């Protein structure tokens, strides 16, 4: 899989892909991530990428030319399953979407800024519009990093046994059960006996009950979906 991210702030994306699991996935050759600086595609002599909104009002709008040229250039040499625009008015990201996108081919992700991108770019190029929640970020970069992380960790071979995605919260529409590690007693607080029993079947049952209990208490909406 190949992920191309278009942004006017490429440095914002340096961090997330240069550490930990994402870096390992890239180093193992399981995914390629390319960050493209939209400004380098601007044909304006001052490398301008935005302009005032027609009709007036506060806030700038990202112009068609630099983004369209960058997309066209990339499409010449790669096929994309989805061209995604990160925007607070998109469909809210969930585990099902991450699972689905992790199975497919190449992705292009466009990060917006200011008031967003010219609507005609959305009409011509964008196949999916994704938000990461009901709050406003200053740009799509952090959202693109969140989306990429949620997808890349699901690509087969990225996680090992210790980090397996199978027991994640949301993987089966349940929150994850509580977890414990050494010491078995801390400040008089003991680890649940069953976890020390060595009885694998009992432990699995306990974990399922705890996951169900936690979901009922904290996220009853997840159980209604079942
Ligand atoms: Cl995708 N972009 C911005 N700018 N803000 C957001 C978002 C995206 N998702 C939630 N808030």
Boltz pocket constraint, residues with backbone or C-beta under 6 A from the ligand:
constraints:
  - pocket:
      binder: B
      contacts: [[A, 85], [A, 86], [A, 87], [A, 88], [A, 112], [A, 130], [A, 131], [A, 132], [A, 133], [A, 134], [A, 135], [A, 136], [A, 137], [A, 138], [A, 139], [A, 140], [A, 143], [A, 144]]
      max_distance: 6.0
